[in-house]
């Protein structure tokens, strides 16, 4: 457990998730570009996704990425063959998972 800059206790947990391989490579590259861990990047992305754009609630959210990071994302996507975006229609194959997380 750690304490953040505002003095709040922050307890992080390990979680197992499955994500599309090329997307993970882009995320890892972006985290390196931002000089942060993959976990820090994901926390920032998720927290910003909870922050709606005023007047467009439910349709838009704030982005944690500046112009340089967005350019890096585009380049990393090309490098790792991530040829889809948020609006792409893709089906994820779901595999049975025996992992149960009760204590969250």
KOLLUMMI-434768 format. One record per residue: residue in one letter; x negated, y negated, z of N, C-alpha, C in turn. Coordinates in steps of 0.02 Angstrom, whole numbers, plus 32768, in hexadecimal, padded with zeros to 4 digits. Atoms other than C-alpha are relative to their C-alpha. Example, Ala and Ser with C-alpha at 12.3 -4.5 7.8 and 13.67 -1.06 7.14 Angstrom:
BEGIN
+---+------+------+------+------+------+------+------+------+------+
: r :  nxx :  nyy :  nzz : caxx : cayy : cazz :  cxx :  cyy :  czz :
+---+------+------+------+------+------+------+------+------+------+
: A : 7FD3 : 803B : 8000 : 7D99 : 80E1 : 8186 : 7FD3 : 7FC4 : 8000 :
: S : 802A : 803B : 7FFD : 7D54 : 8035 : 8165 : 8027 : 7FC9 : 8025 :
+---+------+------+------+------+------+------+------+------+------+
This chain:
BEGIN
+---+------+------+------+------+------+------+------+------+------+
: r :  nxx :  nyy :  nzz : caxx : cayy : cazz :  cxx :  cyy :  czz :
+---+------+------+------+------+------+------+------+------+------+
: X : 7FD6 : 803A : 8000 : 8000 : 8000 : 8000 : 7FD3 : 7FC2 : 8000 :
: X : 8026 : 803E : 8004 : 7FC3 : 7F52 : 7FD6 : 802E : 7FC6 : 8010 :
: X : 7FDA : 803D : 7FF4 : 7FFA : 7EA0 : 7FF7 : 7FF3 : 7FD2 : 7FC5 :
: X : 8008 : 802B : 8039 : 801B : 7E2B : 7F66 : 7FEE : 7FB9 : 8016 :
: X : 8016 : 8044 : 7FF1 : 7FED : 7D72 : 7F5B : 8032 : 7FDB : 802D :
: X : 7FCD : 8021 : 7FD6 : 8091 : 7D3F : 7FAF : 8006 : 8021 : 8044 :
: X : 7FFF : 7FDE : 7FC0 : 806E : 7DB4 : 8041 : 8032 : 8039 : 8005 :
: X : 7FD0 : 7FC9 : 8000 : 80F0 : 7E35 : 800E : 7FDC : 8043 : 7FFB :
: X : 801D : 7FBD : 8004 : 80C8 : 7EED : 8028 : 8014 : 801F : 7FBD :
: X : 7FF5 : 7FE0 : 8040 : 80B6 : 7F47 : 7F82 : 7FEA : 8048 : 8005 :
: X : 800F : 7FB9 : 7FFE : 80BF : 8003 : 7F80 : 800A : 801D : 7FBA :
: X : 7FFC : 7FE4 : 8043 : 8098 : 8055 : 7EDA : 8003 : 804C : 8005 :
: X : 7FFA : 7FB7 : 8002 : 80C6 : 8108 : 7EAF : 7FE9 : 8019 : 7FBC :
: X : 8014 : 7FDF : 803E : 8083 : 817E : 7E2D : 803F : 801C : 7FE0 :
: X : 7FC7 : 7FE2 : 8020 : 8104 : 81AD : 7DAC : 7FEC : 801D : 7FBD :
: X : 800F : 7FDF : 803F : 8101 : 8221 : 7D19 : 8035 : 7FEF : 7FCD :
: X : 7FD2 : 8011 : 8035 : 8150 : 81E1 : 7C7B : 7FE3 : 8018 : 7FBE :
: X : 8017 : 7FED : 8042 : 8147 : 8217 : 7BC7 : 8011 : 7FC6 : 7FD1 :
: X : 7FF5 : 8036 : 8030 : 8132 : 8193 : 7B40 : 7FE1 : 8014 : 7FBD :
: X : 801A : 7FF4 : 8043 : 810F : 8192 : 7A86 : 7FB5 : 7FF1 : 7FFF :
: X : 8048 : 8003 : 7FFC : 8055 : 81AD : 7A6D : 7FE2 : 7FC0 : 7FE3 :
: X : 801C : 803C : 801E : 8032 : 811B : 79F8 : 8010 : 7FC2 : 8029 :
: X : 7FED : 8038 : 7FD5 : 8091 : 80A5 : 7A69 : 7FD3 : 7FFD : 803D :
: X : 802C : 7FFE : 7FC6 : 8028 : 80DD : 7AFE : 7FBB : 7FE5 : 7FED :
: X : 8041 : 8019 : 8015 : 7F89 : 80BB : 7A9B : 8000 : 7FB4 : 7FF9 :
: X : 7FFA : 8049 : 8007 : 7FC6 : 800B : 7A72 : 8003 : 7FE0 : 8046 :
: X : 7FFB : 801B : 7FBB : 7FF4 : 7FEE : 7B2A : 7FBD : 8001 : 8023 :
: X : 8042 : 7FFC : 7FE2 : 7F49 : 8029 : 7B64 : 7FD2 : 7FCB : 7FE3 :
: X : 8029 : 8034 : 8021 : 7EF5 : 7FB8 : 7AE4 : 8013 : 7FBB : 8017 :
: X : 7FE9 : 8042 : 7FE9 : 7F60 : 7F24 : 7B1A : 7FEA : 7FF4 : 8048 :
: X : 8016 : 8008 : 7FBB : 7F38 : 7F44 : 7BD1 : 7FB6 : 7FEE : 8002 :
: X : 8047 : 8010 : 8004 : 7E7F : 7F43 : 7BA5 : 7FF6 : 7FB9 : 7FE7 :
: X : 8004 : 8044 : 801B : 7E97 : 7EA4 : 7B3F : 800F : 7FCD : 8037 :
: X : 7FEC : 802D : 7FCA : 7EEA : 7E54 : 7BD8 : 7FD5 : 8007 : 803E :
: X : 802B : 7FF2 : 7FC6 : 7E64 : 7E97 : 7C4E : 8029 : 8013 : 803E :
: X : 7FD6 : 7FE7 : 7FC9 : 7EE5 : 7EF2 : 7CB8 : 800A : 804B : 7FF7 :
: X : 7FF3 : 7FB8 : 8005 : 7F17 : 7FA4 : 7CDD : 8041 : 800B : 7FDA :
: X : 7FC3 : 7FEE : 8022 : 7F9E : 7FFE : 7C7D : 803C : 7FF7 : 802F :
: X : 7FCB : 8009 : 7FCF : 8008 : 7FFF : 7D1C : 8013 : 7FB7 : 8009 :
: X : 7FF3 : 8047 : 7FF8 : 7FF6 : 7F43 : 7D31 : 8026 : 7FE5 : 7FC4 :
: X : 7FDF : 8016 : 803D : 8028 : 7F26 : 7C7C : 8049 : 8017 : 8000 :
: X : 7FBB : 7FE6 : 8001 : 80C1 : 7F97 : 7C8B : 802B : 7FDD : 8034 :
: X : 7FDA : 8025 : 7FCD : 80F7 : 7F42 : 7D2D : 8014 : 7FBC : 7FE6 :
: X : 7FF2 : 8043 : 801A : 80EA : 7E98 : 7CD9 : 8035 : 8003 : 7FCA :
: X : 7FCF : 7FF9 : 8036 : 814B : 7ED2 : 7C40 : 8045 : 800D : 801C :
: X : 7FBE : 7FEF : 7FE3 : 81D6 : 7F1F : 7CA8 : 801D : 7FC5 : 8025 :
: X : 7FE6 : 8039 : 7FDB : 81E5 : 7E8A : 7D1C : 8019 : 7FC9 : 7FD1 :
: X : 7FEA : 8032 : 8030 : 81F0 : 7E14 : 7C87 : 8040 : 8016 : 7FDC :
: X : 7FC3 : 7FE8 : 8022 : 8274 : 7E83 : 7C36 : 803E : 7FF5 : 802B :
: X : 7FC8 : 800E : 7FD3 : 82E0 : 7E61 : 7CD0 : 8011 : 7FB6 : 8002 :
: X : 7FF9 : 8049 : 7FFE : 82D0 : 7DA4 : 7CB5 : 8024 : 7FE9 : 7FC1 :
: X : 7FDC : 8011 : 803D : 835A : 7D71 : 7C3B : 7FF1 : 7FB9 : 7FE8 :
: X : 8005 : 8043 : 801C : 834E : 7CDD : 7BC6 : 8043 : 7FDE : 800D :
: X : 7FC3 : 8023 : 7FED : 83CC : 7C5F : 7C07 : 802B : 7FF1 : 7FC3 :
: X : 7FD1 : 800B : 8038 : 8465 : 7C56 : 7B97 : 8002 : 803B : 7FD0 :
: X : 8003 : 7FC7 : 802C : 8436 : 7CF9 : 7B42 : 7FFB : 8041 : 8028 :
: X : 8004 : 7FC7 : 7FD3 : 8449 : 7D71 : 7BD4 : 801A : 803F : 7FDF :
: X : 7FEC : 7FC0 : 801D : 8453 : 7E26 : 7B9F : 7FE8 : 800A : 7FB9 :
: X : 8018 : 7FFC : 8045 : 840B : 7DFF : 7AF4 : 7FB5 : 7FF4 : 7FFB :
: X : 8046 : 8011 : 8002 : 835F : 7DB8 : 7B17 : 7FE2 : 8000 : 8045 :
: X : 8022 : 8005 : 7FC0 : 82DE : 7DBB : 7BA0 : 7FBE : 7FDB : 7FF5 :
: X : 803F : 8024 : 8003 : 823F : 7D5D : 7BC9 : 7FC9 : 8031 : 7FEC :
: X : 8039 : 7FD6 : 8014 : 819F : 7DA1 : 7B7A : 7FC3 : 7FEB : 8028 :
: X : 803D : 8011 : 7FDC : 8100 : 7DAD : 7BE0 : 7FC4 : 7FF4 : 7FD1 :
: X : 8037 : 8003 : 8030 : 8098 : 7DA5 : 7B3F : 7FFC : 7FBD : 7FDE :
: X : 800E : 803D : 8025 : 804A : 7D08 : 7AF9 : 7FF0 : 800E : 7FB7 :
: X : 800E : 7FF8 : 8048 : 801D : 7CEA : 7A43 : 7FC5 : 802D : 7FF3 :
: X : 803B : 7FD6 : 800B : 7F71 : 7D3A : 7A52 : 800F : 8049 : 800E :
: X : 7FEF : 7FBB : 7FEF : 7FB6 : 7DD5 : 7AA7 : 802E : 801E : 7FCB :
: X : 7FD3 : 7FE7 : 8034 : 8040 : 7DE4 : 7A25 : 7FD9 : 8011 : 7FC0 :
: X : 802B : 7FF2 : 803A : 7FBD : 7DDB : 799B : 7FD9 : 8041 : 800D :
: X : 8024 : 7FC3 : 7FEE : 7F59 : 7E62 : 79F7 : 802E : 803D : 7FFB :
: X : 7FD0 : 7FC9 : 8005 : 7FF6 : 7ECE : 7A03 : 800A : 8014 : 7FB8 :
: X : 7FF7 : 7FF2 : 8047 : 8011 : 7EC0 : 7948 : 7FC3 : 8026 : 7FE4 :
: X : 803D : 7FE0 : 8018 : 7F5B : 7EEE : 7924 : 7FF9 : 8047 : 801D :
: X : 8004 : 7FBE : 7FE1 : 7F5C : 7F7F : 79A1 : 8033 : 8030 : 7FE2 :
: X : 7FCD : 7FD7 : 8020 : 7FFD : 7FBE : 7953 : 7FE8 : 801A : 7FBD :
: X : 801C : 7FEB : 8041 : 7FA7 : 7FC3 : 78A9 : 7FCA : 8035 : 800A :
: X : 8038 : 7FD2 : 7FF3 : 7F0D : 8019 : 78F0 : 8019 : 8045 : 8013 :
: X : 7FE8 : 7FBF : 7FE6 : 7F71 : 80A1 : 7948 : 803D : 801B : 7FDB :
: X : 7FCA : 7FE6 : 8029 : 7FF6 : 80B7 : 78C2 : 8045 : 7FFA : 8020 :
: X : 7FBF : 800A : 7FE1 : 8086 : 8076 : 792C : 802B : 7FDA : 7FCE :
: X : 7FDB : 801D : 8037 : 80F9 : 8059 : 7899 : 804A : 7FF7 : 8010 :
: X : 7FBB : 800C : 7FEC : 8198 : 8037 : 78FC : 8001 : 7FC5 : 8031 :
: X : 7FFA : 8037 : 7FD1 : 81D9 : 7FA9 : 7966 : 803D : 800C : 802D :
: X : 7FCA : 7FF9 : 7FCF : 825D : 7F8B : 79EB : 8043 : 800E : 7FDE :
: X : 7FC1 : 7FF7 : 8022 : 82E7 : 7F8E : 796A : 8003 : 803F : 7FD5 :
: X : 8002 : 7FC3 : 8029 : 82B3 : 8030 : 7916 : 8031 : 8033 : 801C :
: X : 7FD5 : 7FCA : 7FEB : 8330 : 80BC : 791A : 7FD6 : 803F : 8002 :
: X : 8029 : 7FC4 : 7FF8 : 82D1 : 814F : 7961 : 8021 : 802D : 8032 :
: X : 7FE6 : 7FD0 : 7FD0 : 8306 : 81EC : 79B8 : 7FC6 : 801D : 8027 :
: X : 8032 : 7FE2 : 7FD5 : 82A2 : 8229 : 7A4B : 8015 : 8048 : 800E :
: X : 7FF2 : 7FBB : 7FED : 8296 : 82E3 : 7A64 : 7FFB : 8005 : 804C :
: X : 8001 : 7FF9 : 7FB8 : 82C2 : 8309 : 7B17 : 7FEF : 8047 : 8013 :
: X : 8014 : 7FBE : 7FE8 : 826E : 8398 : 7B6E : 8016 : 8007 : 8048 :
: X : 7FED : 7FF7 : 7FBA : 82AA : 83E5 : 7C11 : 7FC5 : 7FF0 : 802E :
: X : 8033 : 8013 : 7FD0 : 824B : 83A0 : 7CA5 : 8014 : 801B : 8044 :
: X : 7FF3 : 7FE6 : 7FBE : 823D : 83F5 : 7D4D : 7FED : 7FCF : 8037 :
: X : 8017 : 8032 : 7FD0 : 81F7 : 835A : 7DA3 : 803C : 7FDF : 8021 :
: X : 7FCC : 8021 : 7FDA : 8268 : 8317 : 7E2B : 7FDF : 7FCD : 802F :
: X : 801B : 8034 : 7FD6 : 8242 : 8272 : 7E7F : 8038 : 7FEA : 802F :
: X : 7FCB : 800F : 7FCF : 82AA : 8263 : 7F1E : 7FF1 : 7FC3 : 802A :
: X : 8012 : 8032 : 7FCE : 824A : 81E6 : 7F86 : 7FF8 : 7FBA : 7FE5 :
: X : 8006 : 8044 : 801B : 825A : 814C : 7F16 : 803A : 7FD9 : 8014 :
+---+------+------+------+------+------+------+------+------+------+
